[in-house]
Amino acid sequence: MNAATLTRDALIPRNPDSVGRGLAMALAVHALLLIAIAFGVSWRSSNPAGVEAELWAAVPQIAAPRPIEPEPTPQPVKKIEPPPPPPKVETPKQDDAQIAIERAKREEQKRKEEQRREDELKRQKEEQQRKLAEAEKLKKEQAEQKKREAAAEAAAQAQRQKQLERMAALAGDGAPTSTGTAAKSAGPSASYAGRIKARILPNIVFPDSVSGNPQATVEVKAGPDGTIIGRRLLKSSGVPAWDEAVLRAIDKTEVLPRDTDGRVPPSFEISFRPRD
């Protein structure tokens, strides 16, 4: 090897193996340092040894006696006085004027109450009298109405009778009160009643049912041409609905058939039963 080669080797960095040796040496030094510090601290922290000494007095001293405390002076007992009673509240007395005023008020109220009761009784009595007067007035009006109706019915009946007499006179049958026997004595034929029933029965409308077979007798008045000019219930069947149905049927019939001789009786009686 020459000099140039040696110089170049000195300048080349060492191998990494030398780093491990340096680290081991540093750890060893640090461990020794820690041991030295621990030893020094334990030496300085040791406790010093104690020292004992005895003291002796030259002259003995006697303790002074304990002072005697004087007995406490008894305090006088205070007498407890009872509390004074509460002052008596006196009720103020009402004077005579106030009493008189209140008495007058009560009497006035009592008088008003009695007056109110008297007025109420008087009003009730007047109301009762008024009702009685109205009932009496209504009763009189009903009686007068019945009288007027009866008079009107009598007048109508008289008018019908006059008309019958006039029509009978025109037909040559004579008056109903005549004593002749030519035309008036001749009555209807035996089959005429059946013909009249046959004309009236289809006009009877009576949907109700009745027990038995009651009979209603009606008087029928007709003109010479058979026109019905009047009808009157002579004997009731006892069933008002049946009686009204028969009268309505006669009114609806209006004209009766003629008899075999061509005439119509001015007045006759005919009976109807529900089961005829």
Sine and cosine of phi, psi and omega as CSV:
sin_phi,cos_phi,sin_psi,cos_psi,sin_omega,cos_omega
0.00,0.00,0.56,-0.83,-0.03,-1.00
-0.97,-0.25,0.02,-1.00,-0.03,-1.00
-0.92,0.39,-0.56,0.83,0.00,-1.00
-0.90,0.43,-0.58,0.82,0.00,-1.00
-0.94,0.35,-0.63,0.77,0.01,-1.00
-0.91,0.42,-0.68,0.73,-0.01,-1.00
-0.89,0.46,-0.66,0.76,0.01,-1.00
-0.91,0.41,-0.58,0.82,0.00,-1.00
-0.94,0.34,-0.53,0.85,0.03,-1.00
-0.93,0.36,-0.46,0.89,-0.03,-1.00
-1.00,0.07,-0.26,0.97,-0.02,-1.00
-0.97,0.24,0.72,-0.69,0.03,-1.00
-0.86,0.51,0.52,-0.85,-0.01,-1.00
-0.95,0.30,0.24,-0.97,-0.01,-1.00
-0.95,0.31,0.44,-0.90,0.00,-1.00
-0.90,0.44,-0.14,0.99,-0.02,-1.00
-0.93,0.38,-0.46,0.89,0.00,-1.00
-0.93,0.36,-0.37,0.93,0.04,-1.00
-0.92,0.40,-0.59,0.81,0.00,-1.00
-0.92,0.38,-0.63,0.77,0.01,-1.00
-0.93,0.38,-0.59,0.81,0.02,-1.00
-0.93,0.38,-0.63,0.78,0.01,-1.00
-0.91,0.40,-0.62,0.78,0.00,-1.00
-0.92,0.40,-0.63,0.77,0.01,-1.00
-0.92,0.40,-0.62,0.79,-0.01,-1.00
-0.92,0.40,-0.63,0.78,0.02,-1.00
-0.91,0.41,-0.62,0.78,-0.01,-1.00
-0.91,0.41,-0.67,0.75,0.01,-1.00
-0.90,0.44,-0.68,0.73,-0.01,-1.00
-0.91,0.42,-0.59,0.81,0.02,-1.00
-0.92,0.40,-0.66,0.75,0.03,-1.00
-0.90,0.44,-0.60,0.80,-0.01,-1.00
-0.91,0.41,-0.67,0.74,0.01,-1.00
-0.91,0.43,-0.61,0.79,0.01,-1.00
-0.91,0.40,-0.66,0.76,-0.01,-1.00
-0.91,0.42,-0.66,0.75,0.00,-1.00
-0.91,0.42,-0.68,0.73,0.00,-1.00
-0.90,0.44,-0.63,0.77,0.01,-1.00
-0.91,0.40,-0.67,0.75,0.00,-1.00
-0.91,0.41,-0.62,0.78,-0.01,-1.00
-0.93,0.35,-0.63,0.77,0.00,-1.00
-0.93,0.36,-0.48,0.88,0.02,-1.00
-0.96,0.29,-0.59,0.80,-0.03,-1.00
-0.98,0.19,-0.36,0.93,-0.06,-1.00
-1.00,-0.04,0.27,0.96,0.01,-1.00
-0.97,0.23,0.62,-0.78,-0.03,-1.00
-0.98,0.20,0.68,-0.73,0.03,-1.00
-0.96,0.28,0.42,-0.91,-0.01,-1.00
-0.96,0.28,0.62,-0.78,-0.03,-1.00
-0.98,0.22,0.41,-0.91,0.00,-1.00
-0.85,-0.53,0.76,-0.65,0.02,-1.00
-0.95,-0.32,0.61,-0.79,0.01,-1.00
-0.58,-0.82,0.55,-0.84,0.04,-1.00
-0.91,-0.42,0.70,-0.72,0.00,-1.00
-0.93,-0.37,0.68,-0.74,0.00,-1.00
-0.80,-0.60,0.77,-0.64,0.04,-1.00
-1.00,0.09,0.48,-0.88,-0.03,-1.00
-0.98,0.21,-0.69,0.72,-0.04,-1.00
-0.87,-0.49,0.79,-0.62,0.03,-1.00
-0.94,0.33,0.66,-0.75,-0.01,-1.00
-0.95,-0.31,0.68,-0.73,0.01,-1.00
-1.00,-0.07,0.68,-0.73,-0.02,-1.00
-0.94,0.34,0.66,-0.75,0.01,-1.00
-0.93,0.36,0.57,-0.82,0.02,-1.00
-0.92,0.40,0.46,-0.89,0.00,-1.00
-0.96,0.29,0.77,-0.64,-0.02,-1.00
-0.92,0.40,0.65,-0.76,0.00,-1.00
-1.00,0.09,0.84,-0.54,0.02,-1.00
-0.98,0.19,0.71,-0.70,0.01,-1.00
-0.92,0.38,0.54,-0.84,0.02,-1.00
-0.92,0.38,0.60,-0.80,-0.02,-1.00
-0.94,0.35,0.66,-0.75,0.00,-1.00
-0.96,0.29,0.80,-0.60,-0.01,-1.00
-0.91,0.42,0.73,-0.68,0.02,-1.00
-0.99,0.11,0.63,-0.77,0.02,-1.00
-0.92,0.40,0.67,-0.75,-0.01,-1.00
-0.98,0.22,0.81,-0.58,0.01,-1.00
-0.99,0.17,0.72,-0.69,0.04,-1.00
-0.99,0.16,0.83,-0.56,-0.03,-1.00
-0.99,0.12,0.91,-0.41,0.03,-1.00
-0.99,0.16,0.68,-0.74,0.06,-1.00
-0.92,0.40,0.53,-0.85,-0.01,-1.00
-0.91,0.42,0.56,-0.83,-0.01,-1.00
-0.91,0.41,0.58,-0.82,0.01,-1.00
-0.90,0.45,0.51,-0.86,0.01,-1.00
-0.90,0.45,0.53,-0.85,-0.02,-1.00
-0.90,0.43,0.67,-0.74,-0.01,-1.00
-0.96,0.27,0.83,-0.56,0.00,-1.00
-1.00,0.08,0.89,-0.46,-0.01,-1.00
-1.00,0.03,0.78,-0.63,0.05,-1.00
-0.95,0.32,0.80,-0.60,-0.02,-1.00
-0.91,0.41,0.76,-0.65,-0.01,-1.00
-0.98,0.19,0.73,-0.68,0.06,-1.00
-0.97,0.23,0.64,-0.76,0.01,-1.00
-0.98,0.22,0.21,-0.98,-0.06,-1.00
-0.90,0.44,-0.52,0.85,-0.02,-1.00
-0.92,0.40,-0.69,0.73,0.01,-1.00
-0.90,0.43,-0.66,0.75,0.03,-1.00
-0.89,0.46,-0.65,0.76,0.00,-1.00
-0.91,0.41,-0.62,0.79,0.02,-1.00
-0.90,0.44,-0.71,0.70,0.00,-1.00
-0.91,0.42,-0.63,0.77,0.03,-1.00
-0.90,0.44,-0.63,0.78,0.01,-1.00
-0.91,0.40,-0.62,0.79,0.03,-1.00
-0.90,0.44,-0.69,0.72,0.01,-1.00
-0.89,0.45,-0.68,0.73,0.01,-1.00
-0.90,0.43,-0.60,0.80,0.02,-1.00
-0.92,0.40,-0.66,0.75,0.03,-1.00
-0.90,0.43,-0.65,0.76,0.03,-1.00
-0.90,0.44,-0.66,0.75,0.00,-1.00
-0.90,0.43,-0.65,0.76,0.03,-1.00
-0.90,0.43,-0.62,0.79,0.02,-1.00
-0.91,0.41,-0.67,0.74,0.04,-1.00
-0.90,0.43,-0.63,0.77,0.03,-1.00
-0.90,0.43,-0.62,0.78,0.02,-1.00
-0.90,0.44,-0.66,0.75,0.04,-1.00
-0.90,0.43,-0.66,0.75,0.03,-1.00
-0.90,0.44,-0.65,0.76,0.03,-1.00
-0.90,0.43,-0.62,0.79,0.01,-1.00
-0.92,0.40,-0.68,0.73,0.04,-1.00
-0.90,0.44,-0.63,0.77,0.02,-1.00
-0.91,0.42,-0.67,0.75,0.01,-1.00
-0.90,0.44,-0.68,0.73,0.02,-1.00
-0.89,0.46,-0.64,0.77,0.01,-1.00
-0.91,0.42,-0.68,0.73,0.03,-1.00
-0.90,0.43,-0.63,0.78,0.03,-1.00
-0.90,0.44,-0.66,0.76,0.03,-1.00
-0.90,0.43,-0.68,0.74,0.03,-1.00
-0.90,0.43,-0.62,0.78,0.02,-1.00
-0.90,0.44,-0.68,0.73,0.03,-1.00
-0.90,0.44,-0.64,0.77,0.04,-1.00
-0.90,0.44,-0.65,0.76,0.01,-1.00
-0.91,0.42,-0.66,0.76,0.03,-1.00
-0.90,0.43,-0.66,0.75,0.03,-1.00
-0.90,0.44,-0.65,0.76,0.03,-1.00
-0.91,0.42,-0.65,0.76,0.02,-1.00
-0.90,0.44,-0.68,0.73,0.03,-1.00
-0.89,0.45,-0.63,0.78,0.01,-1.00
-0.89,0.45,-0.68,0.73,0.03,-1.00
-0.90,0.44,-0.67,0.74,0.01,-1.00
-0.89,0.45,-0.65,0.76,0.04,-1.00
-0.90,0.43,-0.64,0.77,0.02,-1.00
-0.90,0.43,-0.67,0.74,0.03,-1.00
-0.91,0.41,-0.61,0.79,0.04,-1.00
-0.89,0.45,-0.65,0.76,0.04,-1.00
-0.90,0.43,-0.63,0.77,0.03,-1.00
-0.90,0.45,-0.68,0.74,0.00,-1.00
-0.90,0.43,-0.65,0.76,0.02,-1.00
-0.91,0.42,-0.67,0.74,0.02,-1.00
-0.90,0.44,-0.65,0.76,0.02,-1.00
-0.91,0.42,-0.65,0.76,0.01,-1.00
-0.91,0.42,-0.62,0.78,0.02,-1.00
-0.92,0.39,-0.65,0.76,0.01,-1.00
-0.91,0.41,-0.64,0.77,0.03,-1.00
-0.91,0.42,-0.66,0.75,0.02,-1.00
-0.91,0.42,-0.64,0.77,0.02,-1.00
-0.90,0.44,-0.67,0.74,0.02,-1.00
-0.91,0.42,-0.62,0.79,0.02,-1.00
-0.91,0.42,-0.66,0.75,0.02,-1.00
-0.90,0.43,-0.63,0.77,0.00,-1.00
-0.90,0.44,-0.67,0.75,0.04,-1.00
-0.89,0.46,-0.64,0.77,0.00,-1.00
-0.92,0.40,-0.65,0.76,0.03,-1.00
-0.89,0.46,-0.69,0.73,0.00,-1.00
-0.89,0.45,-0.65,0.76,-0.01,-1.00
-0.91,0.40,-0.66,0.75,-0.01,-1.00
-0.93,0.36,-0.60,0.80,0.03,-1.00
-0.91,0.40,-0.61,0.79,0.03,-1.00
-0.91,0.40,-0.64,0.77,0.03,-1.00
-0.91,0.42,-0.57,0.82,-0.03,-1.00
-0.98,0.19,-0.16,0.99,0.01,-1.00
0.99,0.13,0.28,0.96,-0.01,-1.00
-1.00,0.04,-0.21,0.98,-0.06,-1.00
1.00,0.09,0.26,-0.97,0.01,-1.00
-0.95,0.30,0.36,-0.93,0.02,-1.00
-0.88,0.47,-0.39,0.92,-0.02,-1.00
-0.99,-0.17,0.13,0.99,-0.02,-1.00
-0.94,0.33,0.43,-0.90,-0.05,-1.00
-0.98,-0.19,0.02,1.00,0.02,-1.00
-0.94,0.35,0.29,-0.96,-0.05,-1.00
-0.84,-0.54,0.07,1.00,-0.10,-0.99
-0.93,0.36,-0.87,0.50,-0.09,-1.00
-0.98,-0.19,-0.52,0.86,-0.10,-1.00
-0.97,0.24,-0.50,0.87,-0.06,-1.00
-0.95,0.31,-0.30,0.95,-0.02,-1.00
-0.98,0.18,0.91,-0.41,-0.01,-1.00
-1.00,-0.03,0.05,-1.00,0.01,-1.00
-0.94,0.35,0.37,-0.93,0.01,-1.00
-0.95,0.30,0.20,-0.98,-0.06,-1.00
-0.91,0.40,-0.48,0.87,-0.06,-1.00
-1.00,-0.04,-0.03,1.00,-0.10,-1.00
-0.94,0.35,-0.59,0.81,0.02,-1.00
-0.88,0.47,-0.64,0.77,0.02,-1.00
-0.91,0.41,-0.59,0.81,0.02,-1.00
-0.92,0.39,-0.62,0.78,0.03,-1.00
-0.92,0.40,-0.69,0.72,0.04,-1.00
-0.88,0.48,-0.65,0.76,0.01,-1.00
-0.89,0.45,-0.48,0.88,0.04,-1.00
-0.98,0.18,-0.56,0.83,-0.11,-0.99
-1.00,0.01,-0.62,0.78,-0.10,-0.99
-0.81,0.58,-0.65,0.76,0.01,-1.00
-0.88,0.47,-0.32,0.95,-0.02,-1.00
-1.00,-0.03,-0.03,1.00,0.02,-1.00
-0.99,0.16,0.83,-0.56,0.06,-1.00
-0.90,-0.43,0.95,-0.32,-0.04,-1.00
-0.58,-0.82,1.00,-0.02,-0.05,-1.00
-0.98,0.20,-0.27,0.96,-0.06,-1.00
-0.96,0.28,0.39,-0.92,0.06,-1.00
-0.94,-0.33,0.66,-0.75,0.00,-1.00
-0.82,-0.57,0.42,-0.91,0.05,-1.00
-0.99,0.11,0.66,-0.75,-0.03,-1.00
0.98,0.19,-0.36,-0.93,-0.02,-1.00
-0.65,-0.76,0.96,0.29,-0.08,-1.00
-0.92,0.40,0.45,-0.89,-0.07,-1.00
-0.89,-0.45,0.73,-0.69,0.07,-1.00
-0.92,-0.40,0.82,-0.57,-0.01,-1.00
-0.97,-0.25,0.78,-0.62,-0.08,-1.00
-0.81,-0.58,0.64,-0.77,0.14,-0.99
-0.99,-0.12,0.80,-0.60,-0.04,-1.00
-0.89,-0.45,0.73,-0.68,0.07,-1.00
-0.89,-0.45,0.71,-0.71,-0.08,-1.00
-0.69,-0.72,0.38,-0.93,0.06,-1.00
-1.00,0.09,0.09,-1.00,-0.02,-1.00
-0.87,0.49,-0.47,0.88,0.01,-1.00
-1.00,0.03,0.09,1.00,0.02,-1.00
1.00,-0.05,-0.02,1.00,0.01,-1.00
-0.94,0.35,0.78,-0.63,0.01,-1.00
-0.97,0.26,0.85,-0.53,-0.02,-1.00
-0.92,-0.39,0.00,1.00,0.03,-1.00
-0.06,-1.00,0.49,-0.87,0.11,-0.99
-0.49,-0.87,0.54,-0.84,-0.07,-1.00
-0.53,-0.85,0.72,-0.70,0.01,-1.00
-0.98,0.21,0.91,-0.42,0.00,-1.00
-1.00,0.05,-0.64,0.77,-0.04,-1.00
-0.62,-0.78,0.87,-0.50,-0.02,-1.00
-0.97,0.25,0.49,-0.87,0.05,-1.00
-0.99,0.14,-0.15,0.99,-0.08,-1.00
1.00,-0.03,-0.13,0.99,0.03,-1.00
-0.87,-0.49,0.98,-0.19,-0.06,-1.00
-0.83,0.56,-0.58,0.81,-0.02,-1.00
-0.90,0.43,-0.62,0.79,0.02,-1.00
-0.94,0.34,-0.63,0.77,0.04,-1.00
-0.87,0.49,-0.72,0.69,0.00,-1.00
-0.90,0.43,-0.61,0.80,0.01,-1.00
-0.89,0.45,-0.63,0.78,0.01,-1.00
-0.92,0.39,-0.70,0.72,-0.01,-1.00
-0.91,0.42,-0.64,0.77,0.04,-1.00
-0.90,0.43,-0.60,0.80,0.01,-1.00
-0.91,0.41,-0.62,0.79,0.03,-1.00
-0.91,0.42,-0.68,0.73,0.02,-1.00
-0.89,0.45,-0.59,0.81,-0.02,-1.00
-0.96,0.29,-0.47,0.88,-0.01,-1.00
-0.92,0.39,-0.66,0.75,0.09,-1.00
0.92,0.39,-0.80,0.61,-0.08,-1.00
-0.83,-0.55,0.73,-0.69,0.01,-1.00
-0.99,-0.15,0.43,-0.90,0.04,-1.00
-0.96,0.29,0.39,-0.92,0.03,-1.00
-0.99,0.13,0.38,-0.93,0.02,-1.00
-0.98,0.19,0.01,-1.00,-0.04,-1.00
-0.89,0.46,-0.47,0.88,0.02,-1.00
-1.00,0.03,0.09,1.00,0.04,-1.00
1.00,0.08,0.06,1.00,-0.01,-1.00
-0.95,-0.32,0.28,-0.96,0.06,-1.00
-0.85,-0.53,0.82,-0.57,0.01,-1.00
-0.86,0.50,0.67,-0.74,0.00,-1.00
-0.93,0.37,-0.44,0.90,-0.01,-1.00
-0.43,-0.90,0.68,-0.74,0.03,-1.00
-0.35,-0.94,0.28,-0.96,0.02,-1.00
-0.94,-0.34,0.59,-0.81,0.01,-1.00
-0.55,-0.84,0.59,-0.81,-0.05,-1.00
-0.91,-0.41,0.51,-0.86,-0.01,-1.00
-0.71,-0.71,0.66,-0.75,0.08,-1.00
-0.83,-0.56,0.52,-0.85,-0.01,-1.00
-0.87,0.49,-0.50,0.87,-0.07,-1.00
-0.96,-0.27,0.39,0.92,0.07,-1.00
-0.95,0.32,0.00,0.00,0.00,0.00
